[in-house]
Amino acid sequence: MHIAPHDNKNIPIVDVDNPTVPLNYFNIVKLNKGEAFEYQVPGYETCVAPATGTVNIDVEGVSYDKIGTRTVDVWDGEPEGVYAPVGAKVTIVCVSDETEVFVAGARYNKVLDPFAVRADEIDLVQYGSDDTKTHRKIKHILGQKQHGQVGRLLVSELFTVGQGGWSGFPSHKHDTDRLPDETRHDETYNFRFRPNYGSGVQMLQREDNKPGDAYHIMDGSTIMLDKGYHPCAVLPGYEMYYFTILGGLSQRSLVQYFQPTHAAQLDTIPGIKDMIAKFK
């Protein structure tokens, strides 16, 4: 499902118990200097990650100052974030001139400890190649390094490397719990393009070798993925970014099931198996 770019006025774009992706939560919060935003999400652990700007974050009395280093856009430096336990009272205060903050969440039933992830703690993976049109970079905010500190939530930033190309290929899905072959993980994306008038396409193929759907994605588009194979592409001449939220039903580690028709492509894309191993 595609949600077109819009001013959400700090109201969740994907709220709790969403019928398409019930395991996910997503909000975009925009503040000016000195403004504050407070939230609690019962039943969901969350991660506060500034897209741009700098914020102070309080999680149930635990303070994390000067989170966020980017000023121009999401390409302007490394991400940072703060993990907040299930149902925690979180206060975000803008300390830069302005800020745009992503709040990602996943359903969970245990209360863990909050912590911050600074720029030098980001887990970086780069794979693919220009020749295969699959060159991309992934910056894990809550990834393998934080595995023992988080319940079900995975949070990453994905970038196409260069202009044009595919992401999420070979086509894969993760909509059914059937270990060891696959896990159920709901997934939500928010896209950005450079220049920001660029655009792309999100494919969603429900069954192997049967026609699916495609969505025209633009700067600020949100995509909710409940089931099916879901590669995406950016137009030649533009760079693409997407903020990625994964929430697991029974475990945090993601097990992707690659579309049988295209599974042989796994052996043609440099570094892809290392990428797969990082979603834990």
C-alpha positions, 0 to 999 in steps of 0.5 A, a space after each residue: 500500500 502506498 501513502 502519498 507524500 503529505 504533511 502528517 502534522 506530527 500524527 502517526 502515518 502508520 499507527 498502532 494495529 494498522 490493518 496492513 502492517 500491524 507489527 509496525 509503527 511510523 511517525 514523522 515529527 517536524 519541530 522548530 528550535 525549542 519546540 518539544 514533542 511527547 509520545 507514548 506507544 503502548 505495546 510497541 518499542 520505538 526508535 527515534 532517528 533524526 532525518 535532519 537536525 539535532 534533538 535532545 531526547 528524554 526516555 522516562 527520565 534518561 537523557 540523550 543530548 544532541 542526537 542527529 548530525 545532519 543539516 541539509 538532507 539524509 545524504 549529509 552525514 551518518 544517522 543517529 538514534 535512540 531506542 525507547 522501550 515498549 510504552 515509554 514516555 519519550 520527549 523530543 526537543 529540537 535544539 537546531 533551527 529545525 528538525 525532521 525526526 523519524 519515529 519507528 516502532 515494532 510490536 513487542 511485549 517486554 520492557 528493555 533498557 533505552 540506549 543511544 546509537 551514535 554515528 560511529 556505532 552505525 553498522 555499514 554494509 555496501 554490496 552490489 555493483 554498477 554492472 548489475 544495477 544493484 549497487 547500494 549502501 545500508 546503514 543499520 541504526 538498530 541492526 546486528 550490533 544491537 541484537 541483544 538490546 532490542 526485541 523485534 525492531 530493525 531500523 536501517 537507512 538504504 541508499 542507492 549508490 550512483 544514479 538509477 538502479 534497483 534495490 531489494 533484488 533479487 525479489 524476496 518476501 518475508 510474510 510467513 513464519 516458517 523457519 528455517 526458510 522464512 520469517 514474518 516481518 512487516 515492513 514500512 519504507 519512507 522514500 527520499 530522492 536527490 534531487 528531490 523531484 526524482 522518483 521511482 517505482 515500488 513493485 509488489 508481486 503477490 505470487 511467483 510468475 503472476 502479475 502484481 502491482 506497482 506504485 509510483 514513489 516520490 520524495 516523502 512516499 511511504 510504502 507498507 508491505 504486508 506480503 509478497 515480493 517487493 523490489 524497487 527502482 529509481 529513475 536514471 539520473 537520481 539517487 534514492 534513499 529509504 528509511 526502513 522499519 522491520 518488525 518481526 512476529 516471533 523473532 528479530 532476525 529476518 529470514 528472507 525467502 527469495 523468489 524462485 524465478 530469480 533466486 539464481 541472481 544471488 550468485 551474480 550480485 557481489 556482497 549480497 550474502 553479507 548483506 543478508 546476514 546483517 538483518 539480525 
